[in-house]
Amino acid sequence: TGLTITHAQYLFSIPNTYLYSDFLVHTLDQFFRCSIEDENTSLMAMDDVSESQWIPLKEVDPTLFGLNSVRQGVIRFLELQKESDKKTTHI
């Protein structure tokens, strides 16, 4: 992404499997909430993706994520964010 991470908070993990060369590979997808050094730094697609972009949380659609574990992770993250927002507004 070209971004410098200043803080990473582990949120959760979701197990998954991927078929690679006719071999089932077991993985553990990990999800983090990160703070970046400079919000004005341009987000760049690197060698592992074709494009990168910022999306406001209210516009994130989990159904657009192709991998089931990532889709589940996005849904879970958005639920955690809603809970956090509720706590913040009630303080």
Stockholm file with secondary structure:
# STOCKHOLM 1.0

chainA/1-91         TGLTITHAQYLFSIPNTYLYSDFLVHTLDQFFRCSIEDENTSLMAMDDVSESQWIPLKEVDPTLFGLNSVRQGVIRFLELQKESDKKTTHI
#=GR chainA/1-91 SS CCCCEEEEEEEEEEEEEEEETTEEEEEEEEEEEEEESCTTSCCCCCTTCSCCCCCCGGGCCGGGCCSHHHHHHHHHHHHHHHHHHHHHHTC
#=GC SS_cons        CCCCEEEEEEEEEEEEEEEETTEEEEEEEEEEEEEESCTTSCCCCCTTCSCCCCCCGGGCCGGGCCSHHHHHHHHHHHHHHHHHHHHHHTC
//
